[in-house]
Amino acid sequence: MSSEDLEKLIGLIAPKVAKKDTKFRSAIPVAERLAITLRFLATGDSFSSLDHLTGVSKQSISSIVMDVCRALIQVLKSCIKMSKFLYYNE
């Protein structure tokens, strides 16, 4: 994936997955959320492995992966081809 495509993807999903900083901790940036998700999807690494690799907790990673996948489906639904079987069984 080119860096331009990655930046476009970040721009598309940012409104759906961006979190705000709190007094207690800084939010995980959208680019890092996308990178964690893409790494998980590409490699099938466990959340524990990603935890050690990124320093983000397993619990956060599980939430991030679900949120980013939902956002990717929403913003790319016109580009994703799914079988009719999947539409009938939602």
C-alpha positions in Angstrom: 0.0 0.0 0.0 1.4 3.4 -0.9 1.7 6.1 1.7 -0.8 8.2 -0.3 -3.4 5.4 -0.1 -2.7 5.0 3.7 -3.2 8.7 4.2 -6.5 8.6 2.3 -7.6 5.7 4.4 -6.7 7.5 7.6 -8.7 10.5 6.4 -11.7 8.4 5.6 -11.9 6.5 8.9 -10.7 9.3 11.2 -14.1 10.8 12.0 -15.4 7.3 12.9 -12.5 6.1 15.1 -10.7 9.2 16.5 -10.8 9.5 20.3 -10.1 12.5 22.5 -7.3 12.9 25.0 -8.4 12.9 28.7 -6.8 14.2 31.8 -5.5 10.7 32.5 -4.1 9.6 29.2 -3.5 10.5 25.6 -5.7 8.9 22.9 -4.2 6.4 20.5 -3.9 8.3 17.2 -5.9 7.1 14.2 -2.8 6.2 12.2 -1.7 3.9 15.0 -5.2 2.4 15.3 -5.2 1.7 11.6 -1.7 0.2 11.7 -2.6 -2.1 14.5 -5.7 -3.3 12.7 -3.9 -3.8 9.4 -1.1 -5.7 11.1 -3.7 -8.0 12.8 -5.5 -8.6 9.5 -2.4 -9.2 7.5 -0.5 -11.4 9.9 -3.1 -13.0 12.2 -0.9 -12.1 15.2 -2.5 -12.6 18.5 -3.6 -9.6 20.6 -0.9 -10.6 23.1 1.8 -10.5 20.4 0.5 -7.1 19.2 0.5 -5.9 22.8 4.2 -6.6 23.1 4.9 -5.1 19.7 3.0 -1.9 20.2 2.7 -1.3 23.9 -1.1 -1.1 23.6 -3.1 -3.4 25.9 -4.8 -6.5 24.6 -8.2 -5.1 25.7 -7.6 -1.9 23.8 -6.4 -3.8 20.7 -9.5 -5.9 20.7 -11.7 -2.8 20.8 -9.5 -1.0 18.2 -9.6 -3.8 15.7 -13.4 -4.1 15.9 -13.9 -0.3 15.6 -11.5 0.1 12.7 -12.9 -2.9 10.9 -16.5 -1.4 11.2 -15.2 1.9 10.0 -13.4 0.4 7.0 -16.5 -1.5 6.0 -18.6 1.7 6.2 -16.2 3.8 4.2 -15.2 1.2 1.7 -18.6 -0.6 1.2 -18.8 0.6 -2.4 -15.4 -1.0 -3.0 -15.9 -4.3 -1.1 -17.4 -7.2 -3.1 -19.4 -9.6 -0.9 -21.3 -12.6 -2.0 -25.1 -12.5 -1.9 -25.0 -15.3 0.7 -23.5 -12.8 3.2 -26.2 -10.2 2.6 -28.9 -12.7 3.3 -27.4 -13.9 6.6 -26.7 -10.6 8.2 
